[in-house]
């Protein structure tokens, strides 16, 4: 936990320390997301299938640090709600079991954001790519008998790609809207003998920059 706190402090503090030397843009953002999962069964007798895709929210503070007029290092501190939903089918007995888990993460993007030239009056298109560092802060089984995953790993990471529209509203205020996709890279089912799973997100990127 101490290492996690140090990482968070450094990633948040570095942009502010550099404020006098470069362009720093802060944003408040909220991301409605569809969470879905990729599963692999760890046994030949149990088949794992996706149960449902659910809408959750990611929200918090983003910081864009200017490298050039068009390139920005984009990070932040976000609170991300996610869900794991799957059906385990025992192919010998035919029994099925529904499993659903609610997960809460602190998400730190480590990405590069590229802006195009103006498309109209104070309007630009942006592309964003990189990775996220995700730290689990809480989880719980939704159903009473959710026990096929005994624990979830503390750390997750995903590949991030997004694109959107940015509109300047005033001297220092802008609105942006876009779409993004996060592809999970880490098996988050810790020490599970039944299932390997990775979390994916597809979301709407909404924010107000100051």
C-alpha positions, 0 to 999 in steps of 0.5 A: 500500500505504501508503494501505491501511495508513492506512485499516486503522489508522484504521478499527481505531483510531477505535472504541478511541479512542471507547471511553470515550465510547460502547459498544464490543462486540468479536466473533470471527466465522467465516463459511462462505460460498458464493462465486459470480460474475456474468460478462459477456463482452467479445467476441461470439465467447466466451460465459462461464458459471459453472462451480461455486459453492464454499464458502469462509471469512471470519473475523476480528474485528468491532467494534460501536460503539454509537450508541443502545441499538439502533443500532450502527456495525459494522466490523472486520478480516476475512480472506476466501477467495473463488473465481472459477470459469467456463467460456469457450466459443468459439462459432466453434471450439466449444472450451471452457476452464475457469478457476478462481482462488483470491483472498484479501482483507482485508475491512473492513465499513462497516455499520449494525446494528439490534437489535429489542427483546427477543423472549425472555430476553436474545434479539434479532433484528438487521438489518445493512446497508451496504458492505464495502471489500475489499483483495486480498492474494493470488491464483493460478490453480488450473489450469495453463492459467488465463490468461484473467484476467491480473490482478485489481484491488487493490480490491473493494467490495460491498453488504452485507445480513444478519439474525440472532439474538443471544443473551446468554450472560452479563454481557458475552458473547453468541452470534449466528447469521445469514445475509448476502448480499454483492453485488459492485459492482466488476469485479475482472478487471483489464484482461481483454479477455475477461471482466468479473466481479463477486464475490457471497457468500452466507454464515452469520454465526457469532460470539461477542461479548465 
